[in-house]
Amino acid sequence: MKRLKIAYWIITACTLIGFLLSAVNEIIRSPDTLISTTQLLGYPAYFLTLLGVAKIIGIVVLIIPKYYRIKEWAYAGFTIDCISAFWSEIAVGNPKGSIKSIVVISFVLLSYYLLRRMQKGMELQVASEPKRVHTV
């Protein structure tokens, strides 16, 4: 169980650092992000702020312990973000740009898989503990 937690946090930390860098670039509207998103992909500039704030919320949710149902929503959001980025890059004829999306979604899915394994391990651990009966 300890190795599983370590693997989960390493993969999740790498994933969240990538999303954090992306979110900061989108919120501050760095010139590179602004050009690549608004001009190349054709998205409006305000969309960057929306994406950046959503990523920050997802990062916070994944860092907070417990609340597995909300974590699933965060993983769903990150997955949708990766799929949308992949499809957008393909749509504008930039298949090399879509490779980054495949790498990121691989990390997101691996992190989610490890979270589910940890969650199942905790459920099994709780179920196998002997029930204590208090007598007076």
Sequence and secondary structure as in RCSB ss.txt:
>XXXX:A:sequence
MKRLKIAYWIITACTLIGFLLSAVNEIIRSPDTLISTTQLLGYPAYFLTLLGVAKIIGIVVLIIPKYYRIKEWAY
AGFTIDCISAFWSEIAVGNPKGSIKSIVVISFVLLSYYLLRRMQKGMELQVASEPKRVHTV
>XXXX:A:secstr
 HHHHHHHHHHHHHHHHHHHHHHHHHHTT HHHHIIIIIIS   THHHHHHHHHHHHHHHHHHSSS HHHHHHHH
HHHHHHHHHHHHHHHHTT HHHHHHHHHHHHHHHHHHHHHHHHHHHHHHHHHHS       
